Amino acid sequence: MDSFQNAPALPPRRRRNLRPLLAAILLSLAGSASAADEPPRFALSGFGTFGLTRSDKDNYRFHSSSTQPSTMPGQNFDPSTDSVLGVQGTARLSDKFDLTVQAVSRQAAGYDYTPHITWAYLHYRPTPALSLRAGRTTTPFFMFSDSLNVNYATPWLRPPAEVYSLNPFSDLDGVDAIYRAPLGQMDLEIQGLVGQSAVLTRSASGRLRNARALRVGLAGTGFSAQAGYTRTDLHLNWTDGFHQALRRQLIAAGEADAADELSGTHASAEFFSAGFQWEKNNWITIAEFAKRKVDRYISTAHGWYLTVGHRIDAFTPYVTYANQNQDTPAFCTPVPAIHAPLVGIYNNSRNTAQHSLAFGTRWDVARRIALKGQIERITPAPQSRGLFPSDTLADYLRPTTPVHVLSLSVDFVF
């Protein structure tokens, strides 16, 4: 988000080309300039969502991310999935330096709403084309990474989980550089960063170390696109019962090498994503692809989605088809056949493959307030419960079935 909010002004003939929806929202969040075009010394803003979600099966509890706890909504409406509140402050220290801090409160794997610092960085602009940041920033894994908590900035009720659940790491402590330049009728943006990250999910705590990422984006009138690649070392500490049971069984059977494959201490991971957004004649088309490749501990998987919407005055109805596939299971080490049943359950518990068809609408009911509704049919893949994980063994022994999820929300910025 900051990459647009704090960007230096482009030449007048190109300024109108940077028109992604997110840029407009974040510029309004940051506050307007004074009558003398002097930016305010300090700007305070906020955003939030109150959402309700339910599924039509009580033993299928919907999760949009692995960072959410296992006690998410079943057949009763529950506010935990999408509700969020955030505040952001930016202090302009000089013409070239500013400081930004953002805190977000939403239910996470700790089962509470304790605020989490998502941004805390010093921003330096040595030239109009170059920006440098140091501190905690957003991980640029997805096309809408900057607005993962600002639901008002997106057309959907929530980003398609088949793609956005592939990587739960959302912020990064480190440094980055962003370079911007005109490219024909488009505007080019290149971002490079290094750093580390940490996350707590419902089944593990994880860390990224020595993360290196590169992102390239293009923006023009009615069109934007980007692609990114990240390579990192991955460390995991699994805490769920399926992992503990398999590891104990392998150690007891003398399968030390196989048990070491579950240790979570020395994995490497790669992440690639690419997407575009196109708007013309009130039609909106958004598509994105992402792939997670891990050499151990986690399944290798990829996902994609396609959204088509149409603006009709204050309403934007849309339809989204999304799909996630598992390419390689989490545990692939050959073991004696006696361990196969437990290995199968373990791998199934890590497999979130599914496909979904969603119909929704956005109603901009007032300035800075949007009402949204969405109904989706989600079908987990074989040997998967999709994004409906369970801690109960019996749930992984039953055939999977399609699930319908209804969601309602109020999004706002202030």
C-alpha positions as CSV (number, residue, x, y, z in Angstrom):
1,M,0.0,0.0,0.0
2,D,2.8,2.4,0.9
3,S,4.4,2.0,-2.5
4,F,1.5,4.1,-3.9
5,Q,0.7,6.2,-0.9
6,N,4.2,7.6,-0.4
7,A,5.3,7.6,-4.0
8,P,6.8,10.8,-5.5
9,A,4.6,12.6,-8.0
10,L,5.0,11.4,-11.5
11,P,5.2,13.9,-14.4
12,P,1.7,15.5,-15.0
13,R,1.1,13.6,-18.2
14,R,1.5,10.3,-16.4
15,R,0.0,10.9,-13.0
16,R,-3.5,10.0,-14.2
17,N,-2.3,6.5,-15.4
18,L,-1.6,5.3,-11.8
19,R,-5.3,4.4,-11.2
20,P,-5.4,1.0,-9.5
21,L,-8.3,0.9,-7.0
22,L,-5.9,0.4,-4.1
23,A,-3.9,3.5,-4.9
24,A,-7.1,5.6,-4.7
25,I,-8.2,4.1,-1.4
26,L,-4.8,4.5,0.3
27,L,-4.3,8.1,-0.9
28,S,-7.7,8.9,0.7
29,L,-6.6,7.1,3.9
30,A,-3.4,9.1,4.1
31,G,-5.2,12.4,4.2
32,S,-5.2,15.3,1.7
33,A,-2.7,18.0,1.3
34,S,-3.3,21.5,2.6
35,A,-4.5,24.4,0.5
36,A,-0.9,25.3,-0.2
37,D,-0.2,21.7,-1.4
38,E,2.0,21.1,1.6
39,P,1.6,17.5,2.9
40,P,0.5,17.3,6.5
41,R,3.1,16.6,9.1
42,F,1.1,13.8,10.5
43,A,-1.8,11.8,9.1
44,L,-4.0,9.3,11.0
45,S,-6.4,7.0,9.3
46,G,-8.1,3.7,9.7
47,F,-10.1,0.9,8.1
48,G,-12.3,-2.0,9.1
49,T,-14.7,-4.7,8.3
50,F,-17.5,-6.3,10.2
51,G,-18.4,-9.6,8.6
52,L,-20.6,-12.6,9.2
53,T,-19.9,-16.1,7.7
54,R,-21.6,-19.4,7.9
55,S,-21.5,-22.8,6.0
56,D,-24.3,-25.3,5.5
57,K,-22.4,-28.1,7.3
58,D,-21.4,-27.8,10.9
59,N,-18.4,-30.2,10.6
60,Y,-17.0,-28.0,7.7
61,R,-15.7,-24.9,9.4
62,F,-14.6,-22.4,6.8
63,H,-11.1,-20.8,7.0
64,S,-9.8,-18.2,4.6
65,S,-6.2,-18.5,6.0
66,S,-4.2,-21.0,8.0
67,T,-3.6,-18.2,10.5
68,Q,-7.2,-18.5,11.7
69,P,-8.1,-20.8,14.6
70,S,-9.9,-24.1,14.2
71,T,-13.0,-22.8,15.9
72,M,-14.3,-20.9,12.9
73,P,-17.9,-20.7,11.7
74,G,-20.0,-23.8,11.0
75,Q,-23.8,-23.5,10.5
76,N,-24.0,-20.5,12.8
77,F,-23.2,-17.0,11.6
78,D,-19.8,-16.0,13.1
79,P,-17.9,-12.7,12.8
80,S,-14.4,-14.2,13.2
81,T,-13.5,-14.9,9.6
82,D,-13.5,-11.5,8.0
83,S,-13.9,-8.9,10.8
84,V,-10.9,-6.6,11.2
85,L,-10.0,-3.1,12.5
86,G,-6.8,-1.2,11.6
87,V,-5.3,2.2,12.2
88,Q,-2.4,3.8,10.4
89,G,-0.2,6.8,11.2
90,T,2.3,8.6,9.0
91,A,4.7,11.3,10.2
92,R,6.5,13.4,7.6
93,L,9.9,14.0,9.1
94,S,11.2,16.0,6.1
95,D,10.8,16.3,2.3
96,K,12.7,13.0,1.9
97,F,11.9,11.1,5.1
98,D,8.7,9.8,6.7
99,L,7.7,7.2,9.2
100,T,4.7,4.9,9.0
101,V,3.2,2.6,11.6
102,Q,0.1,0.4,11.1
103,A,-1.7,-1.8,13.6
104,V,-4.3,-4.4,12.8
105,S,-6.7,-6.3,15.1
106,R,-8.3,-9.5,13.8
107,Q,-8.8,-13.0,15.2
108,A,-5.8,-15.2,14.6
109,A,-4.4,-18.5,15.7
110,G,-4.0,-17.1,19.2
111,Y,-7.8,-17.0,19.5
112,D,-7.9,-13.3,20.4
113,Y,-7.9,-9.9,18.7
114,T,-4.6,-8.6,20.1
115,P,-3.4,-5.8,17.7
116,H,-0.5,-6.8,15.5
117,I,2.0,-4.3,14.1
118,T,1.8,-4.9,10.3
119,W,3.8,-1.9,9.2
120,A,6.6,0.0,11.0
121,Y,9.2,1.5,8.7
122,L,11.2,4.5,7.8
123,H,10.8,5.7,4.2
124,Y,13.5,7.6,2.3
125,R,13.1,9.1,-1.2
126,P,16.6,10.0,-2.5
127,T,15.3,10.8,-5.9
128,P,11.8,11.2,-7.4
129,A,12.1,7.8,-9.0
130,L,13.6,5.8,-6.1
131,S,12.1,4.9,-2.7
132,L,14.0,3.1,0.1
133,R,12.3,1.6,3.2
134,A,13.7,-0.1,6.3
135,G,11.6,-1.9,9.0
136,R,8.4,-3.9,8.8
137,T,6.7,-3.8,5.4
138,T,4.2,-6.0,3.4
139,T,5.5,-9.1,1.8
140,P,4.8,-8.7,-2.0
141,F,3.6,-12.2,-2.5
142,F,0.3,-11.4,-4.2
143,M,-1.3,-8.7,-6.4
144,F,-3.4,-7.5,-3.5
145,S,-0.9,-8.0,-0.7
146,D,-1.0,-4.4,0.3
147,S,-4.8,-4.5,0.8
148,L,-5.2,-7.9,2.6
149,N,-6.7,-6.2,5.6
150,V,-8.3,-3.3,3.7
151,N,-11.3,-5.1,2.3
152,Y,-12.9,-1.8,1.1
153,A,-10.1,-1.6,-1.5
154,T,-11.1,-4.8,-3.3
155,P,-14.3,-5.7,-5.2
156,W,-14.7,-9.1,-3.4
157,L,-15.9,-9.8,0.0
158,R,-12.5,-11.4,0.5
159,P,-9.7,-12.3,-1.9
160,P,-10.0,-15.8,-3.4
161,A,-8.6,-18.2,-0.7
162,E,-7.5,-20.8,-3.3
163,V,-4.6,-18.3,-4.1
164,Y,-4.3,-16.2,-1.0
165,S,-4.1,-19.1,1.4
166,L,-1.0,-20.5,-0.3
167,N,1.3,-18.2,1.7
168,P,0.4,-17.1,5.3
169,F,3.4,-14.8,5.8
170,S,2.0,-11.2,5.4
171,D,4.7,-8.9,6.7
172,L,8.5,-8.8,6.5
173,D,11.2,-7.2,8.6
174,G,14.0,-6.0,6.4
175,V,14.8,-3.4,3.7
176,D,13.4,-2.8,0.2
177,A,13.9,-0.5,-2.8
178,I,11.2,0.6,-5.2
179,Y,12.1,2.2,-8.6
180,R,9.5,3.8,-10.8
181,A,9.8,5.0,-14.4
182,P,7.6,5.7,-17.4
183,L,7.5,2.9,-20.0
184,G,5.7,3.9,-23.2
185,Q,2.1,4.5,-22.2
186,M,2.6,2.6,-19.0
187,D,4.3,3.2,-15.7
188,L,6.9,0.6,-14.5
189,E,7.6,-0.3,-10.9
190,I,10.4,-2.6,-9.8
191,Q,10.7,-3.7,-6.1
192,G,13.5,-5.7,-4.5
193,L,13.6,-6.7,-0.9
194,V,15.5,-8.8,1.7
195,G,14.4,-9.7,5.2
196,Q,12.7,-12.2,7.4
197,S,9.2,-13.0,8.7
198,A,7.4,-14.9,11.3
199,V,3.8,-16.3,11.5
200,L,1.7,-18.4,13.9
201,T,-0.8,-20.7,12.3
202,R,-3.3,-23.1,13.9
203,S,-0.9,-26.0,13.5
204,A,2.6,-24.5,13.5
205,S,4.8,-21.5,14.1
206,G,7.0,-20.6,11.1
207,R,9.8,-18.3,10.2
208,L,11.2,-17.1,6.9
209,R,15.0,-16.4,7.0
210,N,17.1,-14.8,4.3
211,A,14.1,-14.0,2.2
212,R,14.9,-12.4,-1.2
213,A,12.1,-11.1,-3.4
214,L,11.7,-9.3,-6.7
215,R,8.4,-7.8,-8.0
216,V,7.7,-6.1,-11.3
217,G,4.6,-4.1,-11.9
218,L,3.0,-2.2,-14.8
219,A,0.1,0.3,-14.6
220,G,-1.8,2.2,-17.2
221,T,-5.2,3.6,-17.9
222,G,-7.6,0.9,-16.8
223,F,-4.9,-1.8,-16.6
224,S,-2.4,-3.0,-14.1
225,A,-0.3,-6.2,-13.9
226,Q,2.5,-7.6,-11.8
227,A,4.7,-10.6,-11.3
228,G,6.9,-11.6,-8.3
229,Y,9.3,-14.2,-7.2
230,T,10.6,-15.0,-3.7
231,R,13.2,-17.5,-2.4
232,T,13.7,-18.1,1.3
233,D,14.8,-20.5,4.0
234,L,11.9,-21.9,5.9
235,H,11.7,-23.1,9.5
236,L,8.7,-24.7,11.1
237,N,7.7,-26.0,14.5
238,W,4.6,-28.2,14.1
239,T,2.3,-28.4,17.1
240,D,-0.7,-30.4,15.8
241,G,-1.6,-33.9,16.8
242,F,-1.2,-35.5,13.4
243,H,2.4,-34.4,13.1
244,Q,3.3,-35.4,16.7
245,A,1.7,-38.9,16.2
246,L,3.5,-39.6,12.9
247,R,6.9,-38.4,14.2
248,R,6.6,-40.5,17.4
249,Q,5.6,-43.6,15.3
250,L,8.6,-43.2,13.0
251,I,11.1,-42.7,15.8
252,A,9.7,-45.7,17.7
253,A,10.1,-47.8,14.5
254,G,13.8,-46.7,14.1
255,E,13.0,-44.6,11.0
256,A,15.3,-41.7,12.1
257,D,15.9,-40.3,8.6
258,A,12.2,-40.3,7.8
259,A,11.4,-38.6,11.2
260,D,14.1,-36.0,10.4
261,E,12.0,-35.0,7.3
262,L,9.4,-33.8,9.8
263,S,11.7,-31.8,11.9
264,G,11.0,-28.5,10.2
265,T,14.4,-27.0,10.7
266,H,16.1,-26.8,7.2
267,A,13.7,-26.3,4.3
268,S,14.0,-24.0,1.3
269,A,11.0,-22.5,-0.4
270,E,10.1,-20.6,-3.5
271,F,7.0,-18.6,-4.3
272,F,5.9,-17.2,-7.7
273,S,2.8,-15.2,-8.6
274,A,1.5,-13.2,-11.5
275,G,-1.8,-11.4,-12.2
276,F,-3.6,-8.5,-13.9
277,Q,-6.6,-6.3,-13.5
278,W,-8.4,-4.7,-16.5
279,E,-11.3,-2.3,-16.4
280,K,-13.2,-1.0,-19.4
281,N,-16.8,0.3,-20.0
282,N,-17.6,-0.6,-16.3
283,W,-16.5,-4.2,-16.8
284,I,-13.8,-5.5,-14.4
285,T,-11.6,-8.6,-15.1
286,I,-9.1,-9.8,-12.5
287,A,-6.9,-12.9,-12.8
288,E,-4.0,-14.2,-10.7
289,F,-1.8,-17.3,-10.5
290,A,0.5,-18.3,-7.6
291,K,2.7,-21.3,-6.9
292,R,4.3,-22.4,-3.6
293,K,7.3,-24.8,-4.0
294,V,8.8,-26.3,-0.8
295,D,11.4,-29.1,-0.7
296,R,10.0,-30.6,2.6
297,Y,7.5,-30.1,5.5
298,I,4.7,-28.5,3.4
299,S,3.0,-29.6,0.2
300,T,3.9,-27.9,-3.1
301,A,0.8,-26.4,-4.5
302,H,-0.5,-23.9,-7.0
303,G,-3.8,-21.9,-7.4
304,W,-5.5,-19.5,-9.7
305,Y,-8.7,-17.5,-10.0
306,L,-10.7,-15.5,-12.6
307,T,-13.1,-12.7,-11.6
308,V,-15.5,-10.9,-13.9
309,G,-17.6,-8.0,-12.6
310,H,-19.7,-5.2,-13.9
311,R,-20.4,-1.8,-12.3
312,I,-24.0,-0.7,-12.4
313,D,-24.2,2.7,-10.6
314,A,-23.4,2.0,-7.0
315,F,-23.5,-1.8,-7.4
316,T,-20.7,-4.2,-8.7
317,P,-21.9,-7.8,-9.0
318,Y,-19.2,-10.3,-9.8
319,V,-18.5,-14.0,-10.3
320,T,-15.3,-15.8,-9.4
321,Y,-14.0,-19.2,-10.2
322,A,-11.0,-20.3,-8.3
323,N,-8.9,-23.5,-8.1
324,Q,-6.1,-24.9,-5.9
325,N,-4.2,-28.1,-6.7
326,Q,-1.6,-30.0,-4.7
327,D,1.5,-30.9,-6.8
328,T,3.5,-32.8,-4.2
329,P,2.3,-34.0,-0.8
330,A,3.9,-32.7,2.4
331,F,5.7,-36.0,3.3
332,C,7.2,-38.0,0.4
333,T,9.9,-40.0,2.1
334,P,9.6,-43.7,1.5
335,V,8.6,-45.6,4.6
336,P,7.5,-49.2,5.3
337,A,3.9,-50.0,4.4
338,I,2.9,-50.3,8.0
339,H,3.1,-46.5,8.3
340,A,1.1,-45.8,5.2
341,P,-2.3,-45.2,6.9
342,L,-0.9,-42.5,9.3
343,V,1.2,-41.0,6.5
344,G,-1.9,-40.7,4.4
345,I,-3.9,-38.9,7.1
346,Y,-0.9,-36.6,7.8
347,N,-0.7,-35.7,4.1
348,N,-4.5,-35.2,3.8
349,S,-4.4,-32.8,6.8
350,R,-1.9,-30.7,4.9
351,N,-3.7,-30.8,1.6
352,T,-6.0,-27.7,1.0
353,A,-6.8,-28.4,-2.6
354,Q,-10.3,-27.3,-3.7
355,H,-12.2,-25.4,-6.3
356,S,-15.0,-22.9,-5.8
357,L,-17.6,-20.8,-7.7
358,A,-18.6,-17.6,-6.0
359,F,-21.3,-15.0,-6.8
360,G,-21.3,-11.7,-5.0
361,T,-22.0,-8.0,-5.1
362,R,-20.6,-4.8,-3.7
363,W,-22.8,-1.9,-2.9
364,D,-21.2,1.5,-2.3
365,V,-24.0,2.6,-0.1
366,A,-22.2,5.8,1.1
367,R,-18.9,7.6,0.9
368,R,-16.2,5.3,2.3
369,I,-18.7,2.6,3.2
370,A,-19.5,-0.6,1.1
371,L,-21.8,-3.5,1.8
372,K,-20.9,-6.8,0.3
373,G,-22.6,-10.2,0.1
374,Q,-21.2,-13.5,-1.3
375,I,-22.4,-17.1,-1.7
376,E,-19.9,-19.7,-2.9
377,R,-19.9,-23.4,-3.5
378,I,-16.6,-25.0,-2.5
379,T,-15.7,-28.5,-3.5
380,P,-12.6,-30.0,-1.7
381,A,-10.4,-32.3,-3.8
382,P,-10.1,-36.0,-3.1
383,Q,-7.8,-36.7,-0.1
384,S,-8.4,-33.1,1.0
385,R,-10.8,-31.2,3.2
386,G,-9.8,-28.0,1.4
387,L,-10.0,-24.9,3.6
388,F,-12.1,-26.8,6.1
389,P,-9.4,-28.3,8.3
390,S,-10.2,-30.5,11.3
391,D,-8.4,-31.8,14.4
392,T,-10.6,-34.9,14.4
393,L,-9.3,-38.1,12.8
394,A,-12.7,-39.3,11.8
395,D,-13.2,-36.2,9.5
396,Y,-10.3,-37.4,7.3
397,L,-11.8,-40.9,6.9
398,R,-15.1,-39.6,5.5
399,P,-15.6,-38.8,1.8
400,T,-15.5,-35.1,1.1
401,T,-18.6,-33.2,-0.1
402,P,-19.3,-29.8,-1.5
403,V,-20.0,-27.0,1.0
404,H,-21.9,-23.8,0.6
405,V,-20.6,-20.7,2.4
406,L,-22.6,-17.5,2.8
407,S,-20.8,-14.3,3.8
408,L,-22.0,-10.7,4.5
409,S,-19.8,-7.7,5.4
410,V,-19.7,-3.9,5.9
411,D,-16.3,-2.4,4.8
412,F,-15.3,1.1,5.8
413,V,-12.4,3.5,5.8
414,F,-12.0,6.7,7.9
